[in-house]
């Protein structure tokens, strides 16, 4: 029962961390482009809240890890994501050291560092997501079809490639704003192809998301899966190399 509860909590916890990381990245990009200001309400409060959660996430994993050095080595980006560089620059600003430290540029640099850290935090999860159900291959194929279709549509409808690409994306995602419409037979055929591709892509995307978040709850049945599970624990610094090798020998011997 306890093991089941742990699996359930993990299946809920991981998606929350992923969503928070995406929100943090989005806010950092918007701030770097001066669309929002992370030092003002409500963005500052949201950013600080996410930062605190990331601190608990990092140090919680560090405390649970048996090999602390290995954990730190494999979670460099997680560490970058929680460095409170903005706080140091606010202190400098309070004491009016702006001219010496060029605060504005350093603040932008600190947020860029935070962006790199949070992006790195998502790297492994994004890689695993793209490999789920072979989704990466579908995404590449759909991307190629999208670009080729936009090129054909651009020539047949005599519009710019950028407008054709926008139309292709709107059609593939089944949004269909209607700001650009086809008038030729070739354009209509391209639209039909993109509609079918879009339906398949959205369906596969939904299936991949479901499989990705349900993966943590799947029961491991084979020896290779068991070994891969313990290898992941070794990479995360939760178990030592000696423990991993001992468990590996035990599994191979039993089976």
Secondary structure as UniProt FT lines:
FT   HELIX           2..32
FT   TURN            33..34
FT   TURN            38..39
FT   TURN            41..42
FT   HELIX           43..64
FT   HELIX           68..74
FT   HELIX           76..82
FT   HELIX           85..94
FT   TURN            95..96
FT   HELIX           98..101
FT   HELIX           103..131
FT   HELIX           132..134
FT   HELIX           135..157
FT   HELIX           161..172
FT   TURN            173..174
FT   HELIX           185..214
FT   HELIX           215..217
FT   HELIX           223..235
FT   TURN            236..237
FT   HELIX           241..254
//
